[in-house]
Amino acid sequence: VFEGGGLLSLADFTGAIEGLLHPLPSMGHRRKLETLFDKYGLLAGVSGGSWTTFQLVYSEKYAGLVERSAALPAFAGAMWSAEYLVPWLNVFNANITLPESVLKCVNLAKAYIADQVLPWRHKSSAERGADGRSLADRSFLLSKLPWLLQVLAEAVIVLQTGNLSWKNFIETLFLRGAGIPPDLGLGTTDANAWAKGKTSLAVTGVVTPPGQDPFAPDDDWAIGTLQEQSVYATHRSNITYAGEATERLQPSTLPASFSIVVGAGTDAEAPNKFCWSPLCLEYQPQYKKSGTNLGDALNFSSDVWGPAFDKYAGMVPVSSASAASSAFKAQMDDARQACVALSVWTTNKGKGESFQNAEDLRAKMFGGLGGVNQQLAMNVTMGGMQPLIDGGFNDLFGIAHAVAFGATEVLAFMDVDVTFGPNDSGLNTLFRGTEEPSGRIIFESPTAANVSSIYAALPRIYAKPGSKWLKSIAYGTVADCVTWANPLYGLESGTRVKLNVLAIETINITIGMLEQNYTFNSLANFGQLVGEIAESLAGSEATRTILQDFFL
């Protein structure tokens, strides 16, 4: 399983896989992905972790880059930057046109865009200069100029699709960086041979008001308490959906995942239901327009998720599924405009058309001068239009999904930010006794405190001297984990699980966004990180131990 973490996850795990592949020939094995992952029958990616799994599974170009770089770890970072990062961001390799409709949309949404990209702008007047701008902000932005220019280039490229949606961002990343076309289905027989026959998961989340977020009730990043989900909102009218309120505690979001047997064909059904817990099966929301019911309540499991993602799983676009898994700012989405869509919207349209159908409906809702008429509102309702959100909100590591689907031995690739001190990236929150009790708990033993102690004591491979972003790589096993009954994941108690951990511990580098107190200032920093990880693993004798214990 591959933890979420945006571009940081992609860089961490790419470098790690390259470093692990490097010594295989000296151990009598081929330096191939099929050798490394032969013993594993399930691959689960969460958020940015799905960028790693999907590009390795569906891109011959990316898998080839990783295998070639593994033979030359000293050049791995430069190769990743030259063959992946530069093609993705090369604004000169794009047909740049900005139609009036796009410019108008961006102008209307410019304040909203700035709030998401530059959230620290909102300071008190006492912290600002005479012109209303903080001098610290100015110097901070100057130090981050490379990142700002790179993001501007990517925005210009994405805008060629007509808007700044998260779905289009991931489509652009996958197409330009890895050569994965936007319409490539999860079941394609063109998947890389090393992964065929394995089950692949991309973890996401569904929004199920009314209720409280059971996974992170006190986290500002979480969905929080939600009485209804807004689908459309203007000063004239609005469209919302919500289930029936009951006296029992209800969740405002539930785990879900796109699943497929790799290479099974585009007509293949999902091996696991998209949303499988008993709570998913019970959820029946009512759509309303300005408070008035629109038709009858739907059963999302049978009326929406089943037709869109279970029956036609093989046709679900790879890039759209990964976008839904990684929509990390979806809870900040704005239902008042269609220019910027941070959620990934979907409907019950089958044969891989659900995401495009939702995009078309949103264009109609926000494109007309007269607002949304009754027929269009009914189309939205009958389609079960809804947002999908980052899988990291409910299962950051992917461990819960793997165990729910029958895994009794799990290898967790983790990305751990140790800029401000040692930590286990929240691994302990999966265990009873955590100081942050929530719906994330899936193990009754060992205790959260024991897991934190076990993680702190894990052996480590330390970064090579001169490394800027990598601090260390922790590896080891949390043995004899015993599951705890958790209806949110459909888990029963008493199953024993062996949990192996390979954690990339980094400093001063974010998931891809600018943040105060981090020296990260360019997407090129990720290329440097890939190289640091690959070289550190390739040059350590301990890597042979990791290979013997976890892979061979």
Disulfide bonds with the S-S distance in Angstrom:
Cys275-Cys280 1.91
